[in-house]
């Protein structure tokens, strides 16, 4: 077994983006708990077993999604002559059978991690919450696999953006916040929207880069349906929308000017919008994917840090 091929198929560069929502939701949830316990020692998320288990579980979901994407596109021929890093199934480095085995193993490990996370967060007292989050875990696994696998793969019908927004944004941020607080604060949906919109912007960039190839392979992403010009406008909407929802949350909960430190993360995002607007060669957008993903990761960290001041 070539371990390097499986590591490549896991696409490690996607992991910072996948855990951005967990980091932000954990910052907000942990800070809420700290504020309730004013006269005790404050804790950080880095000391929390909930945080690390949530991170590990989310990484498992992301790796499973990447394996499933590699497998689904590989057996359908969608990765032939693709731009960007090579995929393992289409290149022959990993057979479809081997990738299916890797998907089963990853699913098993991730489910065990999710069960441990649920137990640590809720114990044996909150059975209803445990069932709810276990159901969400199953839904996440199903969504990760069905993105490109099967005849009704929704990634081939333009619904991938909805999946990314819901799972990377709303579920990731609000879900991790709930693990700490056992309650829903509807204002938390605002930064959750920010993470979801920025994560969707990464997918949109990927689909802008691969538009012609996807069109040829009948992979009808939202970009293929919109066309390049409208897809670029959609991209601006995603980034500007993320900025607006983050600012709105900050204004509603304002206590210190330091809470606006997250604006630093939007400097490269503004540059990205300029680059996208001027781009006429889709392949050149490949480098922009990493910039937007890392900017989202930076946004999550800075937004969380800003809550401490």
Secondary structure, DSSP 8 states (H G I E B T S, - for coil): --HHHHHHHH-GGGHHHHHHHHHHHHHHHHHHHHHHTTTS----GGG-HHHHHHHHHHHHHHHHHHHHHHHHHHHHTTTTT-SSS--HHHHTSS-HHHHHHHHHHHHHHHHHHHHHHHHHHHTTT-HHHHHHHHHHHHHHHHHHHHTTSSTT-GGGTT-HHHHHIIIIIIIHHHHHHHHHHSS--TTHHHHHHHHHHHHHHHHHHHHHHTHHHHHHTT---HHHHH-HHHHHHHHHHHHHHHHHHHHHHHHHT---GGGGGGGGHHHHHHHHHHHHHH---GGGGHHHHHHHHHHHHHHHHHHHHHTT-
